[in-house]
């Protein structure tokens, strides 16, 4: 079972409390680690204007999670995200080439 480099960006509803947003982030970390993955960094980007309204929301709270995980962890993470009504959107990117992985490591390292 080889670990691959991934980045998952997700947007939560801006109306959630800090505790609710923290619970979503913790759940994402839990899903990854329980399936043999390793969370390297979580970037809390904050509330931003959306390019277009989603579910009548003009703004959303953005997060990016950098992690190494087997493919089945990503499948389970996306399955759970699909059914989470507090998420407006999510997207996962897999980094494969040496150049991409180097860039992934730099981005993960620069997260405060």
C-alpha positions, 0 to 999 in steps of 0.5 A: 500500500503506497502513500500518494501526495494529495491536497483536498480543498473544501469550502464550508458554509459561512454561517457555521460556528467556529466549533462546527468548522473545527469539527469538520476539519477534525473529521477530515483528519480522522478519516485520513489517519484511520485509513493509513494516511498522514495529515501533513498540514491544514491551511485555514484560508478564511472566508472568501467571496465565491465566484458565483452563489452556491446554495444562495451563499455569496461567501464561503470558508476555505480550507486546504488539507495536505496529506499522504494517503492510500487511494481508498482513504481519498475515496472514503473522504470524498464519499463522506464529504459528498453527504455533508450538507455543511460543505458547499464544494470540495476538490482533491488533487493528486500530485504524482511527478517528482516536480509536483511532489516537490511543489506540494512539499513546499506548499505544505511547509509554508502553512502556518 
